[in-house]
Amino acid sequence: MSREHDAPPRHVAATTRHDALTGLASRDEILTLITAEFNCQSSDRHFSVLLVDIDGFREFNDALGPDRGDELLCMIADRLTASLRPGDTIGRLAGDEFVVIARRCHSIAARAMAAGFASIFEPAFELGNRQLTLTASVGVASSTETDISATQLVHNATAAMHAAKAVGRNKHHVFTDELHNTNRTRLELIERLRGVAMVERELTMAYQPIVELATGTVVGAEALIRWNHPELGLLMPDTFIPLAEDADLIVPLSMWIITEVAHTIADWQARDIHLQIGVNVSPAHFATGTLATDVIDIVDTYRIEPGRLALELAESQTLHDLDAVHYQLRDVQRHGVLIAIDDFGTGFSSLERLATLPVDILKIDKSLTQHLDSDNLHRRRAMTTLCTALVDVTATLGKDTVIEGIETAEQLQICTDMGVTFGQGHLLGRPMSSAALEQFIARHSTHSESA
C-alpha cells in the first residue's frame, strides 16, 4: 500500500517493515526511510513529513467496537494511499496516526498537501449501514536541518499536529522554532506538575461566590484551581489542565483538588460556616471507575455534611459509558454529594444529560448570559427566551438553577425577573481565597444555613 519505489535496507526484518493491520509501512520502517532521506539529502532535495491524526477516532472506536474500528482504519489507509504522489511513502505510526514521507517537497508544498487532505475525508465512509463523516488534523515538519534525527523529525510533525488540534478539528499546522519553544515550555510544565507543584503547594484554590439573587445571600462557591508558578507567575487552569489530561495527571490532580476543598469545607463546618462548594471533575476520573470510591473516602475522612460538596460535570465533555457514570454519581449522591451539570448550553446533548443523569443542579453557561443585554435585539430576545425555558424546565424537574457569567446590573435584573434562583459572575463576586470569601460574606450578607 506504499507508493515508495526505492528498496528498503536489507537488514530490516520483514515482520517489522509493515503494519500488521493496514499493510502500510511500520513505524520502524518509516524511521529507517527518513534516515535514508537524511543521508542522501542535498541542498536542492528537501523532504517533509506529514503526521495525520483522525479527529475523535476514539469515540468512533468506542461506539463501533474494535473490529469495526480496525475496518475503518483500513478504509482510511486506502484513501490516504490513493492520494499520494508517486515516490511518496505512507505508514501507520500508531493507533489512528498515519505518517507520510513527501519527497522533494519543501514546507510550502507540504502545507498545500496537508490542506488537501481535507478533501480526502469529505465523502462519508460507508461502514455497514452507517455513513461516517471524519476529519483529520495534520502536522507538517520539513527537513530544513540535517543535524536532527528521524525520530526528532516525526516528533516535530506530531507537535505540529497537536498544535493543529488545539485550534479545532480539521486543521493543519507547520512546525516552527516558536512551536519548539512552546513545546519545551509545555514539557517543563508537565514535569513540574508531575513532580513538585502539588507537593510544594504551588497549587492553590480560589472560590467564586454563588449568590441567591432574591436576597443577595452567599450560599456557596465554585472551587477553581490556580498555579503560582515560581517563574511564570499565576497560571489559570486553561493553561495547565489540558497538559494534565494529556500527561495522565488529571486524576491525581483531581484528587488533590477534592481533598483540598474537603479540608476547607471541614474547617468551615467546625466554625459554623455552611456553604455548598462545587468542584469540577474530569471524564477521565469516571473512566477509571474509581471516582465514586475516591470521593466517598474523602467525604468520610473529612466528615463532610450532606449537601456541602457538589461535583460539577461539564455538559460539553465527552462521557463514553453513561451507565457507568450514572452508577458512580448515584453512589456519591447516597453519601450526600450533590451533582451539577456545568456549562449547560455549550454542547449538543444538554436535554438528554439533564433527563438521564442523576442531577441536582443545572448551571447555565455564561455564553448564553452574555447576550441577555445585547444591543442586538433579535439575539437578546432569543437568548432570554432560551434561558427562561431552561429555568422553567429545570424547576419542573425539581432541580436548582445557577446562571453563570452575570457581569452587568441589567443581566442581573433579567435573571431575577425570569425566576433564576442562584447566580454567579464577576458582578456578584470574583474568584478569591477561602479567607477572602469569609470576609466577603461578612461584608455583603449573612449566609444561609442551607445552600
C-alpha positions in Angstrom: 0.0 0.0 0.0 3.1 2.3 -0.2 4.0 4.3 -3.2 7.7 4.2 -2.2 9.7 2.7 -5.1 13.2 2.5 -3.5 14.0 -0.8 -1.9 14.4 -0.6 1.9 17.6 -1.7 3.6 18.1 -5.5 3.5 18.7 -5.7 7.3 15.2 -4.6 8.1 13.2 -7.7 9.1 10.1 -8.3 7.0 8.0 -8.6 10.1 8.8 -5.1 11.2 8.6 -3.4 7.8 4.8 -3.4 7.5 1.9 -2.6 9.8 0.0 -5.9 10.5 -3.4 -4.3 10.2 -3.1 -1.9 7.2 -0.1 -3.3 5.3 1.4 0.2 5.3 5.0 0.8 6.3 5.5 0.3 10.0 6.9 2.9 12.4 10.3 1.3 12.3 10.3 1.3 8.5 9.2 4.9 8.4 12.1 5.9 10.7 14.5 3.9 8.5 13.3 5.6 5.4 13.5 9.1 6.9 17.1 8.3 8.0 17.9 7.2 4.4 16.5 10.5 3.1 18.7 12.5 5.5 21.8 10.5 4.4 21.2 11.4 0.7 19.8 14.9 1.2 21.4 17.7 -0.8 20.7 21.4 -0.9 18.1 21.0 -3.6 16.5 17.9 -2.3 14.3 18.6 0.7 11.5 16.4 2.0 8.7 16.7 4.5 6.9 14.5 7.0 3.2 14.9 7.5 1.5 13.4 10.6 -2.2 12.7 10.0 -4.3 12.1 13.1 -8.0 11.2 12.8 -10.2 13.6 14.8 -12.2 11.9 17.5 -11.4 8.4 16.4 -11.5 7.0 19.9 -15.2 8.0 20.1 -15.9 6.1 16.8 -13.9 3.1 18.0 -15.8 3.0 21.3 -19.2 3.3 19.6 -18.5 0.8 16.8 -16.3 -1.7 18.6 -12.7 -2.6 17.9 -13.3 -4.8 14.8 -15.3 -2.1 13.0 -12.7 0.4 14.2 -10.0 -1.7 12.5 -12.1 -1.9 9.4 -12.4 1.9 9.4 -8.7 2.4 9.8 -8.1 0.2 6.7 -10.5 2.3 4.7 -8.7 5.5 5.8 -5.4 3.9 4.9 -6.7 3.1 1.4 -7.9 6.7 0.8 -4.7 8.2 2.1 -2.6 5.9 -0.1 -4.6 6.7 -3.2 -4.0 10.5 -2.6 -0.2 10.2 -2.6 2.2 11.4 -5.3 4.5 8.9 -7.0 7.6 8.4 -4.8 5.9 9.3 -1.5 5.6 6.8 1.3 2.8 6.4 3.8 3.0 4.4 7.1 1.0 3.9 10.2 2.7 5.3 13.2 0.3 4.0 15.9 -3.4 3.8 16.5 -5.1 6.3 14.3 -1.9 8.2 13.4 -0.6 7.9 9.9 2.7 9.4 8.6 3.6 10.5 5.1 7.1 11.0 3.7 6.8 13.6 1.0 10.0 13.5 -1.1 11.3 16.6 -2.9 8.7 18.6 -1.0 9.6 21.8 0.9 7.4 23.3 3.6 5.2 25.4 1.4 4.3 22.5 -0.8 3.8 20.3 2.2 1.4 22.8 3.7 -0.6 22.7 0.5 -0.6 18.9 0.6 -1.8 18.9 4.2 -4.6 21.3 3.3 -5.6 18.9 0.5 -6.1 16.0 2.9 -9.4 17.6 4.0 -10.9 16.7 0.6 -9.9 13.1 1.1 -12.2 12.8 4.1 -15.2 14.7 2.6 -17.0 11.7 1.2 -18.6 9.8 4.1 -17.1 6.4 4.9 -19.6 3.6 4.4 -19.3 1.1 7.2 -22.1 -1.5 7.1 -25.3 0.6 7.1 -23.6 3.6 8.6 -22.4 6.8 7.0 -19.4 8.2 8.9 -18.1 11.7 8.4 -14.5 12.0 9.5 -11.9 14.8 9.6 -8.2 14.8 10.3 -5.6 17.1 12.0 -2.3 17.3 10.2 1.1 18.3 11.4 4.0 19.1 9.0 7.7 19.1 9.6 10.3 19.7 6.9 14.0 18.6 6.6 15.4 22.1 6.8 18.2 20.9 9.1 20.5 17.9 8.7 21.5 17.6 12.3 18.3 16.2 13.7 17.3 12.5 13.8 14.4 10.8 12.1 12.7 10.4 15.5 13.0 14.1 16.1 11.5 15.0 12.8 8.5 12.7 13.4 8.2 14.3 16.9 8.2 17.7 15.3 5.4 16.7 13.0 3.5 15.3 16.0 3.9 18.5 17.9 2.6 20.4 14.9 -0.4 18.1 14.7 -1.2 18.7 18.4 -1.0 22.5 17.7 -3.5 22.0 14.8 -5.9 20.1 17.2 -5.5 22.9 19.7 -7.3 25.4 17.4 -10.0 23.0 16.3 -10.5 19.9 14.2 -9.8 19.5 10.5 -6.8 21.9 10.7 -3.1 21.7 9.7 -0.1 23.3 11.3 3.6 23.6 10.2 6.3 23.1 12.8 8.3 26.2 13.6 11.0 27.2 16.1 8.4 29.1 18.0 6.4 25.9 18.4 9.6 24.2 19.5 10.0 26.7 22.3 6.3 26.3 23.2 6.7 22.5 23.4 9.7 22.9 25.6 7.8 25.1 28.0 4.9 22.6 27.8 7.2 19.7 28.8 8.7 21.7 31.6 5.2 22.5 33.0 4.2 18.8 32.8 7.3 17.7 34.6 6.9 20.3 37.4 3.2 19.4 37.7 4.2 15.8 38.0 6.9 16.5 40.5 6.8 19.4 42.9 3.8 21.6 42.1 1.4 19.6 44.3 4.0 18.6 46.9 5.3 22.1 47.4 1.9 23.7 47.4 2.4 25.8 44.3 -1.2 24.9 43.5 -3.9 26.8 45.3 -7.7 27.1 45.3 -9.9 30.1 44.6 -13.6 30.3 45.3 -16.1 32.3 43.3 -19.3 33.1 45.2 -22.7 31.8 44.3 -25.4 34.1 45.4 -29.2 33.8 46.0 -30.4 36.5 43.7 -33.5 37.4 45.6 -31.7 38.2 48.8 -28.0 38.7 47.9 -27.0 35.9 50.3 -23.9 33.9 49.5 -24.9 30.3 49.6 -21.9 28.6 48.0 -19.0 28.9 45.7 -17.3 27.2 42.8 -13.7 26.0 43.6 -11.2 27.0 40.9 -7.6 25.9 40.8 -4.7 28.3 40.3 -1.0 27.6 39.9 1.5 30.0 41.4 4.5 29.1 39.2 7.8 30.3 40.6 8.9 31.7 37.2 5.8 32.2 35.1 3.6 33.7 37.8 -0.1 32.9 38.3 -1.3 30.4 35.8 -5.0 29.9 35.0 -6.5 26.3 34.7 -6.8 26.7 30.9 -3.0 26.7 30.8 -2.3 23.5 32.6 -5.4 21.4 32.9 -5.1 20.2 29.3 -1.5 19.3 30.0 -2.5 17.3 33.0 -5.1 15.4 30.8 -2.5 14.7 28.1 0.1 13.5 30.6 -2.4 11.3 32.5 -2.1 13.5 35.6 -5.7 14.6 35.7 -6.9 12.0 38.2 -4.1 12.7 40.8 -4.7 16.4 40.3 -8.4 15.9 40.7 -7.8 14.0 43.9 -5.6 16.9 45.2 -8.3 19.4 44.4 -11.2 17.5 46.0 -9.0 16.8 49.1 -8.1 20.5 49.4 -11.7 21.6 49.1 -12.8 19.0 51.6 -10.3 20.3 54.1 -11.6 23.8 53.6 -15.2 22.6 54.0 -14.4 20.8 57.2 -12.7 23.8 58.6 -15.8 26.0 57.8 -18.1 23.4 59.3 -16.1 23.5 62.5 -16.6 27.3 62.6 -20.3 27.1 61.7 -19.8 28.3 58.2 -22.1 26.3 55.9 -21.5 26.7 52.2 -22.0 24.5 49.2 -18.8 24.1 47.2 -18.7 22.9 43.6 -15.7 21.0 42.2 -15.1 20.3 38.6 -14.5 16.6 37.7 -12.9 15.1 34.6 -14.4 12.3 32.4 -11.0 10.6 32.8 -11.8 10.1 36.5 -15.1 8.4 35.6 -13.2 6.2 33.1 -11.0 4.8 35.9 -14.1 3.5 37.7 -12.8 4.8 41.0 -14.4 8.3 41.2 -17.2 7.3 43.5 -15.0 5.4 45.9 -12.3 8.2 45.8 -14.9 10.9 46.6 -16.7 8.8 49.3 -13.4 8.1 51.0 -12.6 11.9 51.2 -16.1 12.8 52.3 -15.9 10.2 55.1 -12.4 11.2 56.1 -13.3 14.9 56.5 -16.8 14.2 57.7 -18.4 16.4 55.1 -22.0 17.2 55.8 -24.6 16.3 53.2 -25.1 19.0 50.6 -21.8 20.7 51.2 -19.8 19.2 48.3 -21.0 19.3 44.7 -19.4 17.6 41.7 -19.6 19.7 38.6 -19.6 17.8 35.3 -19.2 20.0 32.2 -22.0 19.4 29.8 -19.6 19.7 26.8 -17.3 17.0 28.0 -17.4 13.5 26.4 -18.6 10.6 28.5 -18.1 7.2 26.9 -20.1 5.0 29.2 -23.2 6.8 30.6 -24.3 3.7 32.5 -21.1 3.6 34.5 -21.2 7.3 35.0 -24.8 7.0 36.3 -23.9 4.4 38.9 -20.9 6.3 40.2 -23.0 9.5 40.5 -25.7 7.6 42.4 -23.1 6.3 44.8 -21.8 9.7 45.7 -25.3 11.1 45.9 -26.1 8.5 48.5 -23.2 9.9 50.6 -24.7 13.4 50.5 -22.7 14.8 47.5 -24.7 16.9 45.0 -24.3 16.6 41.2 -24.3 19.6 38.9 -24.1 19.9 35.2 -21.8 22.8 34.4 -21.5 24.9 31.2 -25.1 23.9 30.3 -25.9 25.0 26.7 -22.4 24.6 25.2 -22.9 21.1 23.9 -25.3 19.0 21.9 -26.8 16.6 24.4 -28.0 19.0 27.1 -31.6 17.8 27.5 -30.5 14.2 27.3 -28.0 14.6 30.1 -30.5 16.5 32.2 -33.1 13.7 31.8 -30.8 10.7 32.1 -28.2 11.6 34.7 -28.9 12.0 38.4 -28.5 15.8 38.5 -29.3 18.1 41.4 -28.1 21.4 39.9 -28.1 23.0 36.4 -25.5 25.7 35.7 -26.4 27.8 32.6 -23.2 28.8 30.8 -22.0 32.4 30.5 -22.1 32.1 26.7 -25.9 32.4 27.0 -25.9 35.0 29.8 -23.7 37.5 27.9 -26.3 38.0 25.3 -29.2 38.8 27.7 -28.4 42.5 27.5 -27.1 42.5 23.9 -27.6 45.5 21.7 -28.8 43.1 19.0 -32.5 43.0 19.8 -33.1 39.7 18.0 -30.3 37.9 19.8 -31.3 39.4 23.1 -34.9 38.1 22.7 -33.7 34.7 21.6 -31.3 34.2 24.5 -33.8 35.5 27.0 -36.5 33.1 25.7 -34.0 30.2 25.7 -32.8 30.9 29.3 -36.3 31.3 30.5 -37.3 28.0 29.0 -34.2 26.2 30.6 -35.1 27.7 34.0 -38.7 26.6 33.7 -37.7 23.0 32.6 -35.2 22.8 35.5 -37.7 24.0 38.0 -40.3 21.5 36.7 -37.8 18.7 37.2 -37.2 19.8 40.7 -33.6 20.9 40.2 -31.8 24.1 41.2 -30.6 26.6 38.6 -27.4 28.6 38.8 -26.8 31.1 35.9 -23.1 31.8 35.3 -21.4 34.9 33.9 -23.5 37.7 35.4 -21.4 40.8 34.7 -23.8 43.7 34.4 -26.7 45.1 36.5 -29.0 44.6 33.6 -28.1 40.9 33.2 -28.7 40.5 37.0 -32.2 42.1 36.7 -33.2 40.0 33.7 -32.1 36.8 35.5 -34.0 37.8 38.6 -37.1 38.6 36.5 -37.0 35.2 34.8 -37.0 33.4 38.1 -33.4 32.3 38.4 -32.7 31.3 42.0 -28.9 31.5 42.1 -26.2 33.4 40.2 -22.5 33.5 39.7 -20.3 36.1 37.9 -17.9 39.0 38.3 -20.8 41.4 39.2 -21.6 39.1 42.2 -18.0 38.3 43.2 -14.7 37.4 41.6 -12.7 34.2 42.5 -10.9 34.7 45.8 -9.1 32.8 48.5 -11.1 31.0 51.2 -10.1 33.7 53.8 -11.2 36.4 51.4 -14.5 34.6 50.8 -15.2 34.6 54.6 -14.6 38.4 54.7 -16.7 38.8 51.6 -19.6 37.0 53.2 -19.3 39.2 56.3 -19.3 42.4 54.3 -22.2 41.5 51.9 -24.6 39.2 53.6 -25.4 36.7 56.3 -25.0 33.4 54.7 -27.8 30.8 54.7 -27.7 27.8 56.9 -28.6 25.7 53.9 -27.3 26.0 50.4 
